[in-house]
Amino acid sequence: MSKAPKTPPPPVKPLTKELAAALSITPRRIAQLRQAGMPTDSIVAAEGWRKKKSASGEISADQLRAARFHLLEEQRRRCRIENDVRDGELVTIGSVMSDTLAVCQATKAAFLGLTNHLPPILEGLTAPQICRVLRENFNRVLGEMHRGQYFSNPEHREACRILIEEEKKLTSKIK
């Protein structure tokens, strides 16, 4: 009896889990790619198919993963900014601009109001007396602005009050 030469066994088809591990993707993604036409009879064939698809302009799993990561990072950053704004740790440009405009308009109105208020008071005064009255009125208007009375946002008014207190503490230490 002569033995027939043994033929090598056919290559064993890799399991989905093995293929997924070799390609660094999930078994679910293997199933999706199989439906898209990826060969699953060998790891080499699957890698070749994916490279060919990447070269043809289709997005790879790695590119998709990187895009998702970037999107999640952007969402996390936006969430952090929204939380900081809500907690009062960050002020929006719009609120700063609106408060600045309100302060400018209120200051302008206060100084223009002096044109109606001062003439009867200044009538008949000497130059030094006029300077004193003007200085007092200008200081009053500037003091109101400095104390934050023109801020429309109460939080900004409070922040201004705190800054003034800190400034007073610092100046009292210097003196």
Secondary structure per residue as TSV (DSSP state, phi and psi in degrees):
chain	resnum	aa	ss	phi	psi
A	1	M	-	360.0	122.5
A	2	S	-	-100.6	141.4
A	3	K	-	-87.5	135.6
A	4	A	-	-74.1	142.0
A	5	P	-	-62.6	137.8
A	6	K	-	-77.6	133.8
A	7	T	-	-89.3	144.8
A	8	P	-	-63.6	144.7
A	9	P	-	-65.8	150.2
A	10	P	-	-63.7	150.1
A	11	P	-	-60.0	140.4
A	12	V	-	-80.1	129.2
A	13	K	-	-70.8	128.8
A	14	P	-	-66.6	147.9
A	15	L	-	-70.5	157.5
A	16	T	H	-58.4	-40.0
A	17	K	H	-65.3	-40.0
A	18	E	H	-65.7	-42.3
A	19	L	H	-64.0	-42.7
A	20	A	H	-62.5	-43.5
A	21	A	H	-64.9	-40.7
A	22	A	H	-67.0	-34.3
A	23	L	H	-94.4	-1.6
A	24	S	T	59.1	43.9
A	25	I	S	-136.0	173.7
A	26	T	-	-84.9	156.9
A	27	P	H	-58.8	-33.1
A	28	R	H	-63.8	-39.9
A	29	R	H	-67.0	-34.3
A	30	I	H	-59.2	-45.1
A	31	A	H	-62.3	-40.8
A	32	Q	H	-64.8	-43.2
A	33	L	H	-69.0	-33.2
A	34	R	H	-61.3	-42.3
A	35	Q	H	-66.1	-27.9
A	36	A	T	-82.0	-5.1
A	37	G	T	112.8	5.5
A	38	M	-	-70.7	131.6
A	39	P	-	-71.7	140.5
A	40	T	-	-119.6	14.5
A	41	D	S	-79.9	-19.6
A	42	S	-	-153.8	157.1
A	43	I	H	-67.6	-40.1
A	44	V	H	-61.4	-43.9
A	45	A	H	-65.0	-40.1
A	46	A	H	-66.0	-43.3
A	47	E	H	-62.5	-42.5
A	48	G	H	-61.5	-42.9
A	49	W	H	-61.8	-43.4
A	50	R	H	-65.6	-41.1
A	51	K	H	-63.2	-41.0
A	52	K	H	-63.2	-42.5
A	53	K	H	-65.8	-38.2
A	54	S	H	-65.0	-40.9
A	55	A	H	-67.6	-27.9
A	56	S	T	-81.3	1.3
A	57	G	T	102.6	-6.6
A	58	E	-	-75.4	148.5
A	59	I	-	-76.5	136.0
A	60	S	-	-87.0	168.7
A	61	A	H	-64.4	-37.5
A	62	D	H	-65.9	-41.7
A	63	Q	H	-65.3	-40.4
A	64	L	H	-63.9	-42.4
A	65	R	H	-62.3	-43.5
A	66	A	H	-65.0	-39.8
A	67	A	H	-65.9	-40.6
A	68	R	H	-64.3	-42.7
A	69	F	H	-61.0	-45.2
A	70	H	H	-60.8	-43.1
A	71	L	H	-62.9	-43.2
A	72	L	H	-64.4	-39.9
A	73	E	H	-62.9	-41.4
A	74	E	H	-65.3	-41.1
A	75	Q	H	-64.6	-40.0
A	76	R	H	-64.4	-41.7
A	77	R	H	-63.8	-44.3
A	78	R	H	-63.9	-40.7
A	79	C	H	-61.1	-44.2
A	80	R	H	-62.1	-41.9
A	81	I	H	-64.6	-44.9
A	82	E	H	-60.9	-41.1
A	83	N	H	-65.0	-41.8
A	84	D	H	-64.3	-38.4
A	85	V	H	-65.5	-46.0
A	86	R	H	-62.4	-38.2
A	87	D	T	-81.3	-2.8
A	88	G	T	80.1	11.7
A	89	E	S	-87.0	-13.8
A	90	L	S	-136.7	135.6
A	91	V	-	-108.8	135.7
A	92	T	-	-76.7	153.6
A	93	I	H	-61.3	-40.0
A	94	G	H	-60.4	-41.9
A	95	S	H	-69.8	-36.1
A	96	V	H	-65.8	-43.9
A	97	M	H	-64.0	-42.9
A	98	S	H	-67.1	-39.7
A	99	D	H	-67.4	-39.6
A	100	T	H	-63.2	-43.8
A	101	L	H	-62.4	-42.5
A	102	A	H	-62.9	-41.1
A	103	V	H	-64.8	-44.9
A	104	C	H	-61.8	-44.9
A	105	Q	H	-65.3	-42.1
A	106	A	H	-67.2	-39.3
A	107	T	H	-65.2	-44.1
A	108	K	H	-60.0	-45.9
A	109	A	H	-63.0	-38.9
A	110	A	H	-65.8	-43.8
A	111	F	H	-68.6	-39.2
A	112	L	H	-66.9	-31.7
A	113	G	H	-63.7	-26.3
A	114	L	H	-64.8	-28.3
A	115	T	H	-65.0	-29.0
A	116	N	H	-86.5	-32.3
A	117	H	H	-82.7	-36.5
A	118	L	H	-82.1	-36.0
A	119	P	H	-51.7	-46.7
A	120	P	H	-65.9	-31.4
A	121	I	H	-72.5	-37.6
A	122	L	H	-80.3	-15.5
A	123	E	T	-60.6	126.2
A	124	G	T	83.6	0.9
A	125	L	-	-86.8	155.5
A	126	T	-	-80.0	167.3
A	127	A	H	-56.8	-46.5
A	128	P	H	-63.2	-36.5
A	129	Q	H	-67.4	-40.0
A	130	I	H	-62.2	-44.4
A	131	C	H	-59.3	-43.1
A	132	R	H	-63.1	-46.1
A	133	V	H	-63.7	-44.4
A	134	L	H	-61.7	-45.1
A	135	R	H	-59.9	-44.4
A	136	E	H	-61.5	-45.4
A	137	N	H	-69.0	-40.5
A	138	F	H	-63.7	-43.3
A	139	N	H	-63.5	-36.7
A	140	R	H	-62.4	-48.3
A	141	V	H	-63.3	-45.7
A	142	L	H	-66.5	-34.9
A	143	G	H	-65.0	-39.3
A	144	E	H	-62.9	-41.7
A	145	M	H	-65.8	-42.2
A	146	H	H	-64.5	-34.2
A	147	R	T	-79.7	-1.9
A	148	G	T	80.3	18.8
A	149	Q	T	-68.3	-16.7
A	150	Y	T	-92.2	-4.7
A	151	F	-	-72.2	132.2
A	152	S	S	-80.0	-30.5
A	153	N	S	-85.5	121.4
A	154	P	H	-60.0	-32.3
A	155	E	H	-65.4	-38.9
A	156	H	H	-69.9	-36.3
A	157	R	H	-62.3	-43.3
A	158	E	H	-65.6	-41.2
A	159	A	H	-61.9	-39.4
A	160	C	H	-64.7	-41.9
A	161	R	H	-61.1	-42.6
A	162	I	H	-64.5	-42.0
A	163	L	H	-62.5	-38.9
A	164	I	H	-64.8	-41.3
A	165	E	H	-62.3	-43.3
A	166	E	H	-62.8	-39.9
A	167	E	H	-63.4	-41.4
A	168	K	H	-63.3	-41.9
A	169	K	H	-61.9	-43.6
A	170	L	H	-65.8	-43.2
A	171	T	H	-68.6	-32.6
A	172	S	H	-70.4	-31.5
A	173	K	H	-70.1	-34.9
A	174	I	H	-69.6	-38.3
A	175	K	-	-72.3	360.0
